[in-house]
Amino acid sequence: MATIPPQFPVEIRSALRRVASSTVYFLRPITTTATPSLRHRTTKPFRPRAFSSSVKLPTKPPLCTADELHYVTVPNSDWRLALWRYLPSPQAPTRNHPLLLLSGVGTNAIGYDLSPGCSFARHMSGEGYETWILEVRGAGLSTRVSDLKDVQDSAHELSHQIQSTANAAARETDISDRGAPVVGEAAASAWDESKIVARLTATFMRLSERLSGFLSEGQSVFMSAKLFDRIAMLLEDSRMYERFSEIRSKLLSLIESRQNSGLGNQIRELTQRLVNLLDDGQKSVSPQLIDLQDRLTSTIEDFQKQLDLIVKYDWDFDNYLEEDVPAAIEYVRAQCKPKDGKLLAIGHSMGGILLYAMLSRCAFEGREPCLAAVATLASSVDYTTSDSALKLLIPLADPAQALSVPVVPLGALLAAAYPLSSRPPYVLSWLNDLITSTDMMHPEQLEKLVLNNFCTIPAKLLIQLTTAFRAGGLRDRTGKFYYKDHLSRTSVPVLALAGDRDLICPPVAVEDTAKLFPENLVTYKVLGEPDGPHYAHYDLVGGRLAVEQVYPCITEFLSHHDSA
């Protein structure tokens, strides 16, 4: 099981451990496709690129409540990004620009469309804006298929999986840990030596090859040591530990050196010695070694799943910024054909950060953004002066921890924690405070948000986002480009909204970013009153009073710049 950073609150560490062994069942079914390691990627000029192919689904899956569901291909990849489309009301004023909505980290389109009576997307289309919601790679109904013809089936399968997981979590009233095997319960199973040797050899070879470039030398050695630690736990009380340590040392040396053509044979020979050692222990029928094969096989399989996750979830914030968002913008422009070629855009949480980063890159490169105006909800590129609850994620900025926990299954964690936060004795009720303020969200909508809206987050994405808590604020993946440095040179009007009780992105963080823009272009506002109502992180989008207090503010701002 992956090591959980000790700095995490005990409830979060417990929940992570609870779902770690079953995480694979909650994760998106992503086909493994070899892509370049982030280590070898360099920051390139941010230029929107034309989409290579796209498709509008003839039949929407049940999860999608938009009028249409479109898919756009990310250039040079197998990713097909979902775009939820809401057609403007015929009774509404004619607008000049389409509207693109970007969601927060680890979330999908549902947060913008919780129900007919609580739908920001429907509200904006009712105001006359052709509204699109982008689901970036790994989120919602976005999928990774090699052929566009497979998108329809994949979309319906993903919809079923998300809804099934949510329904199961809604019915869950008690969460129990998987029972540990009872020592001495049964005789040792037959020892399949050849299968164990083959599995271990394949695992060690993957590590020696550094997952085809996904790992650095140091990371490969670190992961190898982690595997040996897990195997050692099966032997630490036995007399075989000294022999095991000798083999471990030689294997680690081989994996680190990668210096000769006979590496495969040497690894297989040492693996055979390791299995022979374990075979001796199996025959000794020591109490610690009962069912050794099953436990060793389980250890290897769990470790291989961890390696697979490192490869499958290989993207960061800059991938969204340089590839996903430009593909979506170009597609929407082609569909809607605005006269000036521009869009209006709204981003919640990380969605707003993406818009800030886009404005910064365009200003740095001296290009005019294809955005007529931008509204951000609970977003900042610099959290250094705030007391954001996201500081809990800082331990994951350690690359070693990112390898131990290659993904954070946020959706699975919240689904598992939901019964403990919404029912007596409310052990995890503090989680609700991160999402919504007291009485600001209807229980049915809160349940739908928690159980349907959240996805799995790659550790690489979190590592980059945690730079927003360091001096200078959010940086690109090279660590050399600071996104806040060029916002003062943008020409795009910005509306920056904050919630007075937002524990994730406190008002001070929003204001610190707003101050970076030219005064004549930025409007900063905090929602909430001293005696209530109060706004937490998601209340700006889905709170029960948002339609009366937040939406009109956004509509007025966009309307002014849509006609300008």
C-alpha positions in Angstrom: 0.0 0.0 0.0 1.2 3.5 -0.8 2.8 5.6 1.9 0.6 8.5 3.0 2.3 11.7 4.0 2.2 12.0 7.8 1.3 15.7 7.5 -2.2 14.8 6.3 -5.0 14.9 8.8 -5.7 11.5 10.3 -9.1 11.2 8.6 -7.6 11.8 5.2 -4.8 9.4 5.8 -7.3 6.8 6.9 -9.5 7.3 3.9 -6.6 7.1 1.5 -5.5 3.8 3.0 -9.1 2.5 2.9 -9.5 3.1 -0.9 -5.8 2.5 -1.9 -6.3 -1.2 -2.3 -9.4 -0.8 -4.4 -8.5 2.5 -6.2 -8.3 0.7 -9.5 -12.1 0.2 -9.5 -12.8 3.9 -9.2 -10.3 5.1 -11.8 -11.1 6.0 -15.4 -10.5 3.1 -17.8 -7.6 4.7 -19.7 -5.8 2.8 -22.4 -2.1 3.0 -21.9 -0.4 4.9 -24.7 3.2 5.8 -24.7 3.7 9.5 -24.4 6.9 11.5 -23.7 8.0 11.9 -20.2 7.3 15.2 -18.6 10.9 15.3 -17.7 11.8 15.6 -21.3 9.2 18.2 -22.3 10.1 21.8 -22.5 7.8 24.8 -22.3 6.8 25.8 -25.8 5.1 28.9 -27.1 1.4 28.9 -26.2 -0.4 28.9 -29.5 -3.9 27.7 -30.2 -3.8 24.9 -32.7 -6.6 23.8 -35.0 -8.4 20.6 -33.9 -7.6 17.6 -36.2 -10.9 15.8 -35.9 -14.1 16.0 -33.9 -17.5 14.4 -33.6 -21.0 15.3 -32.3 -22.6 12.3 -30.6 -25.9 11.3 -32.2 -27.1 9.9 -28.9 -26.0 11.5 -25.6 -25.3 9.3 -22.6 -27.7 9.7 -19.7 -25.1 11.6 -17.5 -24.9 14.5 -20.0 -27.7 17.0 -19.4 -26.6 19.4 -22.1 -28.4 19.9 -25.4 -25.5 18.3 -27.3 -22.3 16.4 -26.5 -19.3 17.0 -28.8 -15.8 15.6 -28.8 -12.6 17.3 -29.9 -9.3 15.6 -30.4 -6.2 16.9 -28.7 -3.5 17.1 -31.3 -0.8 14.4 -31.2 -2.7 12.3 -28.7 -5.5 9.8 -28.3 -7.5 12.1 -26.0 -11.0 13.0 -27.0 -12.2 15.9 -24.9 -15.9 16.2 -24.1 -17.6 19.5 -24.7 -21.1 19.9 -23.3 -23.1 22.4 -25.5 -26.1 24.4 -24.4 -28.0 26.2 -27.1 -29.1 29.8 -26.5 -32.8 30.5 -25.7 -34.7 31.8 -28.7 -36.4 34.4 -26.4 -33.0 35.8 -25.1 -31.1 38.7 -26.6 -28.7 37.8 -29.4 -25.1 37.6 -28.2 -21.9 38.3 -30.2 -19.7 35.7 -28.4 -20.0 32.1 -27.3 -19.2 31.3 -23.7 -16.7 28.7 -22.5 -16.8 27.3 -19.0 -13.8 25.7 -17.3 -14.1 23.6 -14.2 -11.9 23.1 -11.1 -9.2 20.5 -10.5 -10.5 17.0 -10.5 -14.0 18.0 -11.5 -16.3 17.5 -14.5 -19.1 19.4 -16.1 -21.8 18.4 -13.6 -20.8 21.2 -11.1 -22.1 23.7 -13.7 -25.4 21.8 -14.2 -26.5 20.2 -11.0 -30.3 20.3 -11.6 -32.8 22.2 -13.8 -33.3 24.7 -10.9 -29.5 25.0 -10.1 -27.7 25.1 -13.4 -25.2 27.9 -14.2 -24.9 26.6 -17.7 -28.6 26.7 -18.3 -28.9 30.1 -16.8 -26.2 31.5 -19.2 -27.8 29.9 -22.2 -31.1 31.4 -21.0 -29.4 34.8 -21.2 -28.6 34.2 -24.8 -25.1 32.8 -24.7 -24.2 29.7 -26.6 -22.5 27.9 -23.6 -19.9 25.2 -23.7 -18.4 23.3 -20.8 -15.0 21.7 -21.4 -14.0 18.5 -19.6 -10.2 18.3 -19.7 -8.4 15.0 -20.1 -9.2 12.5 -17.3 -12.4 14.3 -16.3 -16.0 13.3 -16.8 -16.8 11.9 -20.2 -13.5 12.8 -21.8 -12.0 9.6 -23.1 -8.8 8.1 -24.5 -9.5 6.0 -27.6 -7.5 5.5 -30.7 -10.5 5.8 -33.1 -13.2 8.4 -33.1 -15.7 5.7 -34.0 -15.2 4.3 -30.5 -16.1 7.5 -28.8 -19.9 6.8 -28.7 -19.5 3.5 -26.9 -16.8 4.9 -24.5 -19.0 7.9 -23.6 -21.9 5.7 -22.7 -19.7 3.3 -20.7 -18.2 6.2 -18.8 -21.6 7.6 -18.0 -22.7 4.3 -16.7 -19.6 3.9 -14.5 -19.9 7.4 -13.0 -23.6 6.9 -12.2 -23.2 3.4 -10.9 -20.4 4.5 -8.5 -22.5 7.4 -7.3 -25.5 5.2 -6.8 -23.5 2.6 -4.9 -22.0 5.3 -2.7 -25.4 6.8 -2.0 -26.7 3.5 -0.7 -23.6 2.9 1.4 -24.3 3.3 5.1 -21.2 1.7 6.5 -17.6 1.5 5.2 -15.6 -1.5 6.3 -12.0 -2.3 5.8 -11.0 -5.4 3.9 -10.5 -8.2 6.3 -6.9 -9.4 6.8 -6.2 -13.1 6.2 -6.1 -15.2 9.3 -2.7 -16.8 9.9 -2.9 -20.6 9.9 -6.4 -20.6 8.5 -5.4 -22.9 5.6 -2.5 -24.9 4.4 -0.1 -23.2 2.0 -1.3 -23.1 -1.6 0.7 -24.7 -4.3 3.9 -22.8 -5.2 3.9 -21.8 -8.8 7.5 -20.9 -9.1 7.7 -20.1 -12.8 4.8 -17.7 -12.6 6.3 -15.8 -9.7 9.7 -15.6 -11.4 8.1 -14.3 -14.6 6.1 -11.6 -12.8 9.0 -10.4 -10.7 11.4 -10.4 -13.6 8.9 -8.4 -15.7 8.5 -5.9 -12.9 12.2 -5.5 -12.4 12.8 -5.1 -16.1 10.2 -2.3 -16.3 11.9 -0.5 -13.5 15.4 -1.0 -15.1 13.9 0.6 -18.3 12.5 3.4 -16.2 9.0 2.7 -17.5 10.1 3.6 -21.1 11.3 7.0 -20.0 8.6 8.0 -17.5 10.9 7.7 -14.6 14.3 9.3 -13.9 17.2 7.1 -12.6 16.6 8.2 -9.1 12.8 7.6 -9.3 13.4 4.1 -10.7 15.7 3.2 -7.9 13.2 4.7 -5.4 10.3 2.6 -6.8 12.5 -0.5 -6.8 13.4 0.0 -3.1 9.7 0.4 -2.3 8.9 -2.9 -3.9 11.7 -4.6 -1.9 10.4 -3.0 1.3 7.0 -4.6 0.6 8.5 -8.0 0.0 10.7 -7.6 3.1 7.6 -7.1 5.2 6.7 -10.8 4.5 10.1 -11.9 5.8 11.3 -9.5 8.4 10.7 -12.0 11.3 12.3 -15.0 9.5 15.9 -16.2 9.4 16.0 -15.7 5.6 16.2 -11.9 5.9 20.0 -11.8 5.6 20.0 -13.8 2.4 17.2 -11.6 1.1 19.2 -8.4 1.8 22.1 -9.7 -0.3 19.9 -10.4 -3.3 18.1 -7.1 -2.9 21.4 -5.2 -2.9 22.5 -6.9 -6.1 19.2 -6.3 -7.9 19.1 -2.6 -6.9 22.6 -2.2 -8.2 21.7 -3.7 -11.6 18.5 -1.6 -11.9 20.5 1.5 -11.2 23.4 0.8 -13.5 21.7 -0.4 -16.7 25.3 -0.8 -18.0 25.5 -4.1 -20.0 23.6 -6.0 -22.6 23.1 -9.0 -20.4 21.0 -7.1 -17.9 17.9 -9.1 -18.5 19.6 -12.4 -17.8 21.2 -11.1 -14.7 17.9 -9.8 -13.4 16.2 -13.1 -14.1 19.0 -15.1 -12.4 18.7 -12.9 -9.3 15.0 -13.1 -9.4 15.2 -16.9 -9.5 17.4 -16.8 -6.4 14.9 -14.6 -4.7 12.0 -16.9 -5.5 14.1 -20.0 -4.4 14.7 -18.2 -1.1 10.9 -17.7 -0.7 10.3 -21.3 -1.8 12.5 -22.4 1.1 10.4 -20.3 3.4 7.2 -21.8 2.0 8.5 -25.3 2.7 9.5 -24.4 6.2 5.8 -23.6 7.0 6.9 -20.8 9.3 3.8 -19.1 10.7 4.8 -15.8 9.0 5.0 -17.6 5.6 1.6 -19.2 5.4 -0.1 -18.3 2.1 3.2 -16.7 1.1 2.5 -17.1 -2.7 -0.9 -15.4 -2.4 0.5 -12.5 -0.4 3.6 -12.2 -2.7 1.4 -12.3 -5.8 -0.9 -9.7 -4.4 2.1 -7.5 -3.5 3.5 -7.7 -7.1 0.1 -7.1 -8.7 -0.5 -4.0 -6.5 2.9 -2.7 -7.3 2.4 -3.2 -11.0 -0.9 -1.3 -10.8 1.0 1.5 -9.2 3.5 1.6 -12.1 0.7 1.5 -14.5 -0.9 4.6 -12.9 2.4 6.5 -13.2 2.2 6.0 -16.9 -1.5 6.4 -17.4 -1.9 9.6 -15.5 1.1 11.4 -17.0 -0.1 15.0 -17.4 0.1 18.3 -15.5 -1.3 21.8 -15.5 0.7 22.9 -18.6 -0.9 20.0 -20.6 -4.3 21.5 -19.9 -3.0 25.0 -20.8 -1.0 24.2 -23.9 -3.2 21.4 -25.4 -6.6 20.9 -24.0 -7.9 24.4 -23.7 -6.6 25.6 -27.1 -8.2 22.6 -28.8 -11.5 23.4 -27.2 -11.3 27.2 -28.0 -10.5 26.5 -31.7 -13.4 24.0 -31.9 -15.9 26.4 -30.4 -14.7 29.3 -32.6 -15.2 27.0 -35.7 -18.7 26.0 -34.6 -19.9 29.5 -33.5 -17.9 31.7 -35.9 -17.9 35.0 -33.7 -17.2 38.0 -36.0 -14.1 39.0 -34.0 -12.9 35.4 -33.5 -13.2 35.8 -29.7 -14.9 33.9 -26.9 -16.1 34.9 -23.4 -14.7 32.6 -20.7 -15.5 31.7 -17.1 -13.4 29.5 -14.9 -14.1 28.1 -11.4 -11.1 27.3 -9.2 -8.4 25.8 -11.4 -10.5 26.8 -14.4 -9.9 30.4 -13.5 -6.2 29.7 -12.9 -6.0 28.3 -16.5 -7.5 31.6 -17.8 -5.1 33.6 -15.8 -2.2 31.5 -17.1 -3.4 31.9 -20.7 -3.6 35.7 -20.3 -0.1 35.7 -18.8 1.4 33.6 -21.7 -0.3 35.8 -24.3 1.0 39.0 -22.7 4.5 37.6 -22.4 4.5 36.5 -26.1 3.0 39.8 -27.2 -0.1 38.1 -28.7 -3.7 39.2 -28.5 -5.8 36.6 -26.6 -8.8 35.2 -28.3 -10.9 36.1 -25.3 -13.2 39.2 -25.2 -13.6 39.0 -21.4 -12.9 36.6 -18.5 -14.7 35.9 -15.2 -13.0 33.8 -12.5 -14.7 32.3 -9.5 -12.5 31.4 -6.5 -9.3 31.4 -8.4 -5.7 32.7 -7.7 -2.2 32.1 -9.0 -0.6 33.0 -5.7 -1.7 31.5 -2.3 1.4 32.5 -0.3 -0.4 35.1 1.9 -3.6 33.0 2.4 -4.4 30.2 4.8 -5.9 27.9 2.1 -6.9 24.4 3.1 -5.1 23.3 -0.1 -1.9 23.5 1.9 -2.7 20.0 2.9 -1.5 19.0 -0.6 2.0 20.4 -0.2 3.5 17.1 1.0 2.7 15.7 -2.4 5.1 18.2 -4.0 7.8 15.8 -2.9 8.5 13.7 -6.0 9.0 10.6 -3.9 5.6 11.0 -2.4 4.1 11.5 -5.9 5.6 8.1 -6.8 4.2 6.5 -3.7 0.8 8.1 -4.4 0.8 8.6 -8.2 -2.8 9.6 -8.2 -5.3 11.0 -5.7 -8.6 9.3 -6.3 -10.6 12.4 -5.2 -13.9 11.1 -6.4 -13.5 7.7 -4.6 -12.3 9.4 -1.5 -15.3 11.8 -1.3 -17.7 9.1 -2.1 -16.3 6.9 0.7 -16.3 9.8 3.1 -19.8 11.1 2.2 -21.7 8.9 4.7 -19.4 10.1 7.5 -19.9 13.8 6.6 -23.7 13.7 6.0 -25.0 11.4 8.7 -24.6 11.2 12.5 -22.1 11.3 14.1 -20.8 13.5 11.3 -17.1 12.4 11.8 -16.1 14.1 8.5 -18.5 17.0 8.5 -15.6 19.4 8.1 -15.3 18.2 4.5 -18.7 19.8 3.8 -17.3 23.2 4.9 -14.7 23.0 2.2 -17.5 22.7 -0.4 -20.4 24.7 0.8 -21.4 27.0 3.6 -24.2 26.1 6.1 -27.6 25.9 4.4 -26.3 27.3 1.1 -26.8 24.1 -1.0 -29.8 21.9 -1.1 -28.9 18.4 0.3 -29.9 16.6 -3.0 -27.6 18.9 -5.0 -24.8 18.6 -2.5 -25.0 14.8 -2.7 -25.0 14.9 -6.5 -22.0 17.3 -6.5 -20.0 15.1 -4.1 -20.9 11.7 -5.7 -20.8 12.7 -9.4 -18.6 15.7 -9.9 -15.1 14.6 -8.8 -12.5 12.6 -10.6 -9.0 11.2 -10.1 -6.1 13.7 -10.0 -2.6 12.9 -11.2 0.1 13.7 -8.7 2.1 15.5 -11.4 -0.8 18.0 -11.7 -0.8 18.5 -7.9 3.0 19.0 -7.9 2.7 21.9 -10.3 -0.3 23.4 -8.6 1.5 23.5 -5.2 4.0 26.0 -6.6 1.2 28.5 -6.1 2.0 28.3 -2.4 5.7 29.3 -2.9 7.3 32.6 -3.4 6.4 34.0 -6.8 3.3 31.9 -7.2 2.3 29.4 -9.8 5.0 28.4 -12.2 5.2 26.4 -15.4 6.6 22.8 -15.3 10.2 24.1 -15.8 9.9 26.2 -12.7 11.2 29.2 -14.6 8.1 31.0 -15.9 5.9 32.7 -13.2 2.4 33.1 -14.4 1.7 36.2 -12.2 4.6 38.2 -13.7 2.8 39.2 -16.9 -0.8 39.7 -15.9 -0.2 43.5 -15.6 0.3 43.6 -19.4 -3.0 42.0 -20.5 -5.7 43.9 -22.3 -8.6 41.6 -21.4 -11.2 42.7 -18.9 -11.4 40.5 -15.8 -14.1 39.9 -13.2 -12.7 38.2 -10.1 -15.2 36.9 -7.6 -14.5 35.4 -4.1 -16.6 33.7 -1.5 -16.4 35.2 2.0 -16.2 31.7 3.6 -14.1 30.0 1.0 -11.5 27.9 2.8 -9.9 26.6 -0.4 -9.4 29.9 -2.1 -9.8 32.6 0.5 -10.7 36.2 -0.6 -7.2 37.4 0.2 -5.8 35.0 -2.4 -8.3 36.1 -5.0 -7.5 39.8 -4.3 -3.8 39.2 -4.5 -4.2 38.1 -8.1 -6.7 40.7 -8.9 -4.3 43.4 -7.9 -1.9 42.3 -10.6 -4.2 43.5 -13.4 -4.5 47.1 -14.6 -7.0 48.9 -12.4 -9.2 49.9 -15.4 -9.6 46.3 -16.5 -10.3 44.4 -13.3 -13.4 44.2 -11.1 -13.0 42.4 -7.7 -15.9 41.4 -5.5 -16.5 39.3 -2.4 -19.8 37.6 -2.1 -21.3 37.2 1.3 -22.4 39.4 4.2 -21.3 39.6 7.8 -24.7 38.2 9.1 -25.1 35.9 6.1 -25.6 34.5 3.6 -22.0 33.1 3.3 -20.3 31.7 0.3 -17.9 28.7 0.3 -15.9 27.3 -2.6 -18.8 25.8 -4.6 -21.6 28.2 -3.5 -20.5 30.7 -6.2 -21.7 28.2 -8.8 -24.3 26.0 -7.1 -25.4 27.8 -4.0 -29.1 28.2 -3.5 -28.8 32.0 -3.6 -26.3 32.1 -6.5 -29.0 32.6 -9.1 -30.0 35.8 -7.3 -26.7 37.2 -6.1 -23.9 35.7 -8.2 -25.3 35.0 -11.7 -26.6 38.6 -12.3 -23.2 40.0 -11.4 -21.5 37.8 -14.0 -24.2 38.4 -16.6 -23.9 42.2 -16.3 -20.2 42.0 -16.7 -20.2 39.7 -19.7 -23.1 41.6 -21.4 -21.1 44.9 -21.1 -18.1 43.3 -22.8 -20.1 41.2 -25.3 -21.5 44.4 -26.9 -18.3 46.4 -26.6 
